[in-house]
């Protein structure tokens, strides 16, 4: 699960960035929420969460497509194994 770090030196302009980052982390946690991530992996994903909506949504979409393709590949290979 990706955890948003706290802002230490709070400034009013950070409020909008922090909220946007929070929303992006929620999107990424739909994918990574149940996965035990290293500190480095979390750090990179928080960094990505700071990018714009389009980037975060496109990356999330691409990752979901990879998951779906891998799931289909595994199901297909499992069916082939049963047919042998």
C-alpha positions as a Markdown table, in Angstrom:
| # | Residue | x | y | z |
|---|---|---|---|---|
| 1 | Unk | 0.0 | 0.0 | 0.0 |
| 2 | Unk | 1.2 | 3.5 | -0.8 |
| 3 | Unk | 1.1 | 5.9 | 2.1 |
| 4 | Unk | 1.2 | 9.6 | 1.6 |
| 5 | Unk | 4.0 | 11.3 | 3.6 |
| 6 | Unk | 3.0 | 14.2 | 5.8 |
| 7 | Unk | 4.1 | 17.7 | 4.8 |
| 8 | Unk | 6.4 | 19.1 | 7.4 |
| 9 | Unk | 6.5 | 22.8 | 6.4 |
| 10 | Unk | 2.9 | 23.4 | 5.5 |
| 11 | Unk | 2.1 | 26.3 | 3.1 |
| 12 | Unk | -1.3 | 27.2 | 1.7 |
| 13 | Unk | -0.2 | 26.5 | -1.9 |
| 14 | Unk | 0.8 | 23.0 | -0.8 |
| 15 | Unk | -2.9 | 22.2 | 0.1 |
| 16 | Unk | -3.9 | 21.8 | -3.6 |
| 17 | Unk | -0.8 | 19.7 | -4.5 |
| 18 | Unk | -1.3 | 17.5 | -1.4 |
| 19 | Unk | -5.0 | 16.9 | -2.2 |
| 20 | Unk | -4.1 | 16.0 | -5.8 |
| 21 | Unk | -1.4 | 13.7 | -4.6 |
| 22 | Unk | -3.8 | 12.1 | -2.2 |
| 23 | Unk | -6.3 | 11.4 | -5.0 |
| 24 | Unk | -3.5 | 10.0 | -7.3 |
| 25 | Unk | -2.3 | 7.7 | -4.4 |
| 26 | Unk | -5.9 | 6.4 | -4.1 |
| 27 | Unk | -5.9 | 5.6 | -7.8 |
| 28 | Unk | -2.6 | 3.8 | -7.6 |
| 29 | Unk | -3.7 | 2.0 | -4.4 |
| 30 | Unk | -6.5 | 0.4 | -6.4 |
| 31 | Unk | -3.7 | -1.5 | -8.1 |
| 32 | Unk | -1.0 | -1.7 | -5.3 |
| 33 | Unk | -3.2 | -1.6 | -2.2 |
| 34 | Unk | -2.7 | -5.2 | -1.2 |
| 35 | Unk | 1.0 | -5.5 | -2.2 |
| 36 | Unk | 3.8 | -5.2 | 0.3 |
| 37 | Unk | 6.0 | -2.5 | -1.2 |
| 38 | Unk | 9.6 | -1.6 | -0.3 |
| 39 | Unk | 10.4 | 1.9 | 0.9 |
| 40 | Unk | 12.0 | 2.6 | -2.5 |
| 41 | Unk | 8.9 | 1.4 | -4.4 |
| 42 | Unk | 6.6 | 3.5 | -2.2 |
| 43 | Unk | 8.9 | 6.5 | -2.7 |
| 44 | Unk | 8.8 | 6.2 | -6.5 |
| 45 | Unk | 5.0 | 5.7 | -6.5 |
| 46 | Unk | 4.5 | 8.8 | -4.3 |
| 47 | Unk | 6.7 | 10.7 | -6.7 |
| 48 | Unk | 4.6 | 9.5 | -9.6 |
| 49 | Unk | 1.4 | 10.5 | -7.6 |
| 50 | Unk | 2.7 | 14.1 | -7.7 |
| 51 | Unk | 2.4 | 14.2 | -11.5 |
| 52 | Unk | -0.6 | 15.4 | -13.4 |
| 53 | Unk | -3.9 | 13.5 | -13.7 |
| 54 | Unk | -3.3 | 12.4 | -17.3 |
| 55 | Unk | 0.1 | 10.8 | -16.5 |
| 56 | Unk | -1.2 | 9.0 | -13.4 |
| 57 | Unk | -4.3 | 7.7 | -15.1 |
| 58 | Unk | -2.4 | 6.6 | -18.2 |
| 59 | Unk | 0.1 | 4.7 | -16.1 |
| 60 | Unk | -2.7 | 3.1 | -14.1 |
| 61 | Unk | -4.5 | 2.1 | -17.2 |
| 62 | Unk | -1.3 | 0.6 | -18.7 |
| 63 | Unk | -0.6 | -1.4 | -15.5 |
| 64 | Unk | -4.2 | -2.7 | -15.5 |
| 65 | Unk | -3.8 | -3.9 | -19.1 |
| 66 | Unk | -0.6 | -5.7 | -18.2 |
| 67 | Unk | -2.4 | -7.4 | -15.3 |
| 68 | Unk | -5.3 | -8.4 | -17.5 |
| 69 | Unk | -3.0 | -9.8 | -20.2 |
| 70 | Unk | -1.0 | -11.8 | -17.7 |
| 71 | Unk | -4.1 | -13.2 | -16.1 |
| 72 | Unk | -5.4 | -14.2 | -19.5 |
| 73 | Unk | -2.1 | -15.8 | -20.4 |
| 74 | Unk | -2.0 | -17.8 | -17.2 |
| 75 | Unk | -5.6 | -18.9 | -17.6 |
| 76 | Unk | -4.8 | -20.0 | -21.2 |
| 77 | Unk | -1.7 | -21.9 | -20.1 |
| 78 | Unk | -3.7 | -23.6 | -17.3 |
| 79 | Unk | -6.4 | -24.8 | -19.8 |
| 80 | Unk | -3.6 | -26.1 | -22.1 |
| 81 | Unk | -2.1 | -28.0 | -19.2 |
| 82 | Unk | -5.4 | -29.6 | -18.4 |
| 83 | Unk | -5.9 | -30.7 | -22.0 |
| 84 | Unk | -2.6 | -32.7 | -22.0 |
